[in-house]
Amino acid sequence: MCGIAGIFNFGTEAPADREALARATSAMVHRGPDDEGFHFDGPLALANRRLSIIDLPGGHQPISNEDGTLWITFNGEIYNYRELQRDLKSRGHRFRTASDTETIVHLYEERGVECLEDLRGMFAFALWDSRARRLLVARDRLGVKPLFYRVSGGSLRFASELRALAELQDDRGRSLETDPQAIYDFFGFRYVPAPNTFYKGVLKLLPGDYLLADNSGVRTACWWDVPPEEPEAQRPATQRIEQEIIEHLRESVRLRLIADVPIGIFLSGGIDSSAVLAFAAGLGARPLRTFSVGFDEPGYSELPAARRTAEVFGAEHHELVVRPKDLGDELERLIAFRREPIAEPTDIALYRISRLAAESVKVVLAGEGGDELFAGYPKYAFDRLAGLISALPGELTRSLAGLLPYSGRRLRLALETLSIADEAERSATWFASFTSQERQALFERDFLASVDAAHPARVLAGYLQRARVRAQQVTPVKRLLYADLKLWLPDNLLLRGDQMTMAASIEERVPFLDHKLVELAARIPGPMLTRGFRTKALLKRALKPYLPAETLRRRKVGFAVPVGEWFRKSLKPMIADVLLSSEALGRGYFDRHAMERFVRDHLDGVRDRQKQLWALLNFELWQRQIRP
């Protein structure tokens, strides 16, 4: 695992700025505290910060081919590199290291850009072909590893993190101007959907895309997408599919245990991380270290369940309790770290448990991705009711929602969301911080006039339509899964996982997102994934022989942080001081009265507004950092 950065002045041939590159690598030393390296070739400059995982003494980057005409800076892991090396050696390629990074260089010599198709892993890399004077920048299929870039004035600049990219600018980041549309989108999605970021002209390379830059300019292309759902008429036997799921997941875990350093597992007590632990134990991984995080508040902590699961598989278990003080201590620091608002409260907990894990391991396996592959969120099962509920009179639906107590926030959200007839708008609302109606109330009229209020729903509509055209009989649940795999997973969950683990200088690996398992799950007909209103039914049946019955029966809790309670209790003074301050109310984004109403609703216990207050708090703290 590493941090990468680079400059290519493709339009000017001016020498690359070495000082800017040095600043960028210094800004992400946490991503690679073990080593630093550079390569310069006139208008081209590559840099790397290395966290040594494989070939500890020999994997210094950037790495070249035999004659120095190809150079690569790489972030990630290639899990099938040993098989690829054997084949390449049989074709006459000579290796100077035992690293997975060098494999890509030789594979490119054989296949050019099509080498991407042979790579099994998570990655973002830049490969300089000095003979063609061409730079290839690529990102893995699912977007596990991030890549930010900016094209301006005939120059391409890229980095693993926004804070490093800011250092690559000639004016040291002052030219990074916030994008009003991105701000509006953040209060809908909880994140900014790719390819956009919070900053004008700064983009994220899409998952499964590559970028080519040469003297003719910069262009991007898609090199991978998930296969379409198989028609029900071709549905294979359930038992056969369950067997294939187990075979693929076991193989994926086996590959992700490859390392020359100690490995641990993030264990929540839920199905996905427990499955990763079960297969790691079955494959003989030793020592088997697990790490869990919880809270003092009842109903939020899964520590007892995680502890029991760890005991079943004989793991050396470690626990951490996160409290309100931790949020106060860490939040502003992590916002500065990411150079954008924190999308999820879980970032704090993930960072703290990553620091604990870093005391004994350098790599952790996590269960991320299982929900997006096998329909684990309640919305996948309940969305089918949208036609019925949206047909009810709006006044009746609002009255029913209003009768629900404060504690019924999840049921209220489901009822209000299912009342939306339009599929794209409904999809955009399920995970939104603010619904479209709430955003209309929140923002000042002048600000609303400067943005496209329909953009969040249109982004979802684009992915839902893309799912339709790729398969003639795609089911609604598969459309939702496709959109989440393309948006929610890479732009929120995976970016969070990368940045919070890297902040602690450890590497996170996600076995559920091995592309072969993803492709298998994508082909499974939607009706097989759930049973009635039970989520993840197919995966649970497949895992029944491998997990404790208690784990399979347990109601999904999710990685929820009790910020709603904290905001009404110990953190109440902070919320009031920050969100009702003259600075927050006077920035010109928000309607003062609406802002006060959202805050008071929650602090006075009228209605649960924790998602809204979390977004507002992070936005204001971020604004104070970029606009002191």
N, C-alpha and C positions, 0 to 999 in steps of 0.2 A: 504494500500500500504506500502511496506516495502523494505528493502534490506536484502538479506540473504547471508550467507557464511558458509563454513564448511570444515572440514578435516576428512578423514577416512583412517587410515593406515591399509588397509585391508590385506596387504601382510606381515606386520612386527609386528603388535600388539604393536608397540611403542606408548607411550602416545602422544596424539595430542598436537601440539604446541599452548599453550594458548596465548603466547605473539603475535604470528603471527595472531591469530584470533582477538585479540584486535586491532591490527593495521588495519586489514581489515575492521572491523566495523567502526573505526574512519575515514577511507578513504571514507566511504559512509554515513556519518552522515546526509547529505542532504536528503537521501532517507527515513530517519526515525528520525527526530529530537525530537520526543515525548518520545521515550523509547528505551532501549537497554536490551538485554537478552542473556544468554548463557546456554548451557547444555553440560556437559562433561561425557563421559563414556569410560574411557581407551583410546583406539585408535580413538575414535569418538568424535568430537566436533562440535556443531551447534551454530550459532550466528544469531542474528536478530536485525535490526534497524527498529523501528516502526513509521509509520505515521498513527496516529489513525483516522480511518474512521467509523468503526462499533464497538459497545460496547467499548466506550472510556475508561471507568475505568477498564474493565475486560479482555481485549484482550492481556495481556502481553504474549510475546513469548520468547523462544519456549514453546509450550503447549503439555501436555501429556494426556494420557488416565487415567482411574480411578486408576490403580495400578502402573502407571509410567513405564510400559514396552514399550510404544510407545511414541516417541517424534517427533514433527514437527516444522520446521521453514518455514514460508510461506510468499510469496510475491504475492499480487493480491487481487481479490475479487471473491467470489462464490455467484452468484446472486440468486440461488435457495436454499440457505442454510436453510431458514426457513422451507420449505417443507421437506427437508432432515432431519432436526432436529426432526420435528414432527414424522416422520416415525421411526427414530432411538429411540426416547424416547418410542414409543409404543412397541419397541422390548427390552426394559429394560435398555438402555444406560442412564447413568447419566451425565449431563452436569454441569460443574462448571462455565462456562461463557456463554454469549450470542453471542459469536463471530462466524464468518463463519469458522475460522481456526480450531476450535475444532471439527467441523462437519467432517472434513476430517479424523481425527484420528479414530473416531468411525465408519465411513464408511469403513475405511481400515480394522477394526476388523471384519466387516461383509463380505467384498468382496475381500480383498487383493488388488492386483494391479488393478483388474477390477473395483475398486471404481472410477477410472478416468472417466469411461464411464458415471457416474451419475453427474459429476460436470459440471455446466453451468457457465462459467466465464472465467476470464483471470488469469493465475497463473504460478508461478514457485515455487516448494517447494522441500524440502528434508525431508523424514520421516524415522526415525531410529527405526527398529524393534530389540529390544535388545535380545529378545528370539531367533530369527533366526540369530542374528548378521548380519543383512542385512540392507543396506541403499537403499531406493528408492528415486530417483531424477526424477522429472517429469516437463514437460512444456506443456502449454495449446495448444489447437488444432491449432490455427492460429499463435502462436508465439508473442502474444501481450507483454508478459513479457519475458525478456532475461534471459539466464543462460549460463555462461561461466565456463569451467572446464578444468582441466589438470590431466592426469594420468602419474605418473612418480615414479619409484623406489618403487612400492608397495603402493603408496599413491594417493588418490583421493582428489583433492582440487577444490572447486567451489565457485562462487560468482555471484552476480547480475551485477557486473561491472568489467571491465578489471583492473581498478586501484586498486580495492579491491583484486582481484585475485593476482596481482603482490605482494601485501603485504603478501600473504600467503606463498610465496616461502621462502625457508630457507635463501637465500641470498638477500631477500627483493626486488625481482624483477629483479635483474641483470641477471638472467638466462633466462629471456624472450628475445629470439633472434628473430629478424625480419625474415620473410619468403620471399625470393625473388619472389616466385610464387604469393604470396598474393599481393605483390607490383604491379606486372604486371597485375593481375586481377583487382585491384582497378582502374587502369587507363582505364580499359574497362568498368566494371560494375558501377563504382562510389562507390562501396562497395566491401567487400570480401564475396563471397557467402559461406554460411554455408555448412558443419560444420567448415570450416576453419576460421581463424582470421589472423591478421597481424603477429602473433607470432607463431613460430614453436611449435607444441605440445599443443597449447592452442586452444580449440574447443568450438563451440557453440552447445548446445543440440538442435537438430532440432525441429521445431514446431510439435506437435503431437507425440513426442517421449518420452520414459522414459529410465532411466538408472538404472541398478541394480548392486550393488557392495557388494561382500561378500568375504570369504576367497578363493573362486575359481577364483576371478578376477572381471573385469568390463565388462558389456555388455549392449548394447542399443537395443531397439526395437521400432517399430512404433505402436502406439495404436489407431491412427485415421487418416483418409484421407477423402477428399471430395468424394461424390458419383459421378458416371459417368453421362455424359449428356444423357438424354432420347432420343431415336431415334425419328425422325420427325413423323414417323407413329403413335407414341404414344403421339404426342403433345397435351396437354390439351388446352382448350379454352383460348384465350388471356385474356378475362375478368376474368376468374377464377384465372389465375396466378397473374394478377394485384391485385386482392382482397387478395390473400395469401401473397403477398409482403407487402401490407399495414398492414395486421394483424400481421405478424411476426415483422415488423419494430416497430409498436406501442408497442408490447409486450416487445421488446428488450429495447426500450427507458424507458418504465415503470420500468423494472428491474434495469436499471442503474441510476434511480433516488433514489434508496434505499441508504440511508446514514444517519449518525447522525451528519453531518456537512453540511455547505452551499455548494451548487452546482452551477456551471456556465456552459456556452456553448461557445466554440470557433466558431465564426461566420465569414465565409469568404465572404458571399454573393452568393456563388454557391449553387447548388441544394442539395448536400448531407448535409452540415451543416444546411441549411435552413430547410430541412426536419426534422432533429433532433430537431430544435427549434420548429417547428410547432407541432410535437407530444408531446413535453414536455409541451408546452402551453396548448394543448388540454387535457392533463392529469392533469392539474391544478397545475403544479409546480410553487411555489411561495416562495420567490421572484425569478423572472426570470432574471438572469444577463447574458449578452452577452459581448464577448470581441473580438475585431477585430484589425488587424494590417494592415498598408498600407505604402505607400511611396509617396514622393513628385513628382516622375516622372510620367507623363501622360501615360496611357496604362498599368500600372502595378498595380495601387491601386484599390481595390474593396471596399474601405471604404464607398463611397456614396451608393452603392448597399446594403452593409451590414447594413448600418444605416437605410435605408428605410425598409428592411426586419424586423429589430428589432422593428421599430415603428409599423408595421402591427400587430405584436404579443404582443405588450405592454411590451417589455423587457426593463430593466434598462441597457442601453448600455454604453460600455466603449471602447475608441479607443486609438491607439498608432501609431505614425509615426516613422518608422525606417529610419535612414539616414546613409550616408557613415561613419561618425564618429563612429557610433555604431559598425560597423564591425571591425574597427581598435581597438576599446576598448575591444571587447569581444572575438575576434577570437582565439587568443593564449590561453586565459583562458579556452575556451570550448574545444580546442584540448587537453589541459592537462587534462581536466575533463574526456574526453572520452578515453584518451590514444591512440588515433588514429586520422587520418585526418578527418575533417568534410566533409561528403559526399555531403551535399546539402547546398547552401547559405541560404535556409529557416530555417536552424537550428538557426541562429542568431535571426531572426524574431520570431520564436517560443519560444526561450528562453526569449526574452524581453516581449512578451505578457503573458508568463507564470508568470513572476515576477509581472506584473500588476495584473493578476488574483489572485495571491496569497495574495494580500492585502485584498481581501474580500471573497474568497472562498477557499476550500481545495480540491474540485473535479471539473473537467471540462469534459464535453462531447464534442466529436469531430466527424467530418464526414468522417474520414479516412476509406477506404475500399470500398466505393461505386463505384469507378472507376474500381477496380479489380473484382468486382462481376457482374456489369451490363454494362461493356464495355464502359467506359467513356473516354478513351484516343483515339485520332484520329487514331492511328496505328491500332486499332481493326477494324475500318471501311475501312481504305485505304490499309491494307495489301493484300487484295484480288487483287489489281492491280499489285502485284509483278510479276506474270507470264507474263503479257503484257510488263511491263517496262523493266524487266530483259532480255527480248528477243531482245530489241533494241541494236544496236551497242554501245559498251561502250564509244566510242569517241563522239557519238551523245549525250548520256546522260550527259557526263562530260561537253560538250559544252553548253547544255541547263542550267545546274547547274551554270556554270561560268557566264552566262548572267544575273543571278539574282543579284539584288543590295544587299548591306549590310543588308538592312532592311528585305530582303527575306530569312533570315537564316532558318526559320522553313520549308519553301517550299523546299529550297535547301537540307536540311537534309532529308526530306521525299523522294525527288527524288533520292538522292544518295543511301538511304537505300533500296528503292523499286527496285533498279537496281541489288541488290544482289539476285541471284537465290536460293542459299542454305537457307532453312528455319531457321536452327539453327544459322548460321552466321548473317542472317538478324535480327532475334530476339535479338541477342546479340548486335546489332548495334543501335536499336531504341533508347535506353536510354544511350548509351555509352558516356563516356567523350571523348575517343579517339577511332576511328574505328581501325580495325585490321591493315589497311595500315598505319594509323597515328602512331600506336604504333611501327610498324616496323621502321618508320622514327625517332621516338622520342628517342628510347633507344639505348645505346651503343651496338656494336656487341657482346662484351664479356658478357654483361648482358643477352642479348637475348639468347645466347648459354646456359645459366644456367636455363632457364625456358621453359615451354611448351607453345608456342605461340597459340596453338589450344585449350588451356584449356577453355577459356570463352565460345567458341562456343560449345565445348563438354559438358559443364555443362548444357547449354540450351538444347542441343540435348537430354540429359538424361531425362529432365523433359518433353520435347515434346513427346518423345517416351513412357514415363510412362503414359502420357495422352492417347496415342493411344491404348496401350494394355489394359487399364482399360475400354475402351468402343469401340465396334466394328465400330461405325459410328461417331466418334468424329469429329467435324468440326474444321477447322483451327482456327477460333476465340476462340473456347473453349480451344484449345491447348495453345494459347497465354495467355489466362486468367489463366489457370492452372499454367503455368510457373511463371507468375507474382505473383500469390497467394503464391507460394512456395519460391520465391526468392526476387523479388523487394519489396514486401510488408513487410515481416518480417525483412529482412536483411538491408533494407534502411528506409522505412517510419515508421515502428513501432518501430524500435530501436531508431530512431531519436525522435519520440514522447515520448517514455519512458524516454530517457536520458535528454531531454531538459525540460520536465515538472518536472521530479524528481530533476533536478538541482535547480528548484525553490521551491521544497518541496510541490508540488501538484500532484494529481493523475489524469491521463487522462483515460477516458473510451470511447470505440468505439462501439456504438450500431450496426453499419452495420456489425460488425464482430461477432455477436452472432452466434454460430455454427448452430443453426437451420435455420437462415436466409441464412447463407452461403450454407448449404446443399440444400436449396430450389433453390437458384440461380444457383448452380452447375448443377442441373438437367434440367434447362431450355434450350431448344435447341438453339444453337448459332444464327441461322437466326432470332430469335425473339428479340434479344437484340438490334440490330441496324436496321435502316431503310434507305436504300440507303447509303449515307455517313454521316448520322446523328447518332451521338454516344448516348448511353444511352437512346434510344428511348422508350424502354419498361418501364423503371423506370419513365421517364418523364410523360408518359401516366397514370401510376398508381398514380403519385403524383399530377396530374392536379387539383383534387378537394381540395387540401390542401395547395398549394403554390400560391403566386401571379403570374399572367401571365408573368409579367416582369422577374421574377426569372427563369421561365421555358424557356423563349425565349433567355435569355442572352447568348452570346457566351462564351464558356469556356475560362477563363483566366488562371486558375491554380494559385497555390501559388508561383508566380515567383518573384524573387528579382532582381532589376535592376543592378546587378553587372557589366554587360557588359558596361553600361553607366558610372558607377562609376570608372571602371578600366581605361576608356579612359579620365576621367576628374579628379575628386578630388583625386582618389586613384592611379592615374598614377605614381606618384613618388614612392609609396610603391611597386607597381608591378615591376617596373624597378629595384628598389634597391634590392628587395628580389630575384626575378627570374633570374636576370642577374648578381647576385653577384658571386664572386669567389667560395663561399661555395656551392651554388646551382649548378653551372656549373662544379664543381670539385669533386662531390661525386661519380662519376663513373657509375651512372645510365643512364644519358642522353647524347645524341649527342649534343655537344655545338652548332653547327650551326642550327640543327633542333629546339632546345630550343629557340634560338634567333629568328628564323623565326616565330614560334608560337606567341611569345610575340610581335614582331614588326607588324605582320599581324593585330593583334587586336588594339594595341596602335595607329597605323597609319590609322586605318579605312579601311584596305584592305579587311578583312574578319572577321566575328564575331567568336571569339575564346574564349568566356567567359567560356564555360564549361571546356575547356582545361586549361585555366589560373586558374580557381578556383581549379581544381584538383592539379595543379602544386604548387600553392601558399600554399595550405593546407599541401601538402606532405613536402614541404621544411620547413615550420614552425614546423611540427611534427618532422622532422629529427633533427632540432636544439634542440628540447626538449629531445630526446632520445640519441642524439650524439652531445653534446655541444662542 
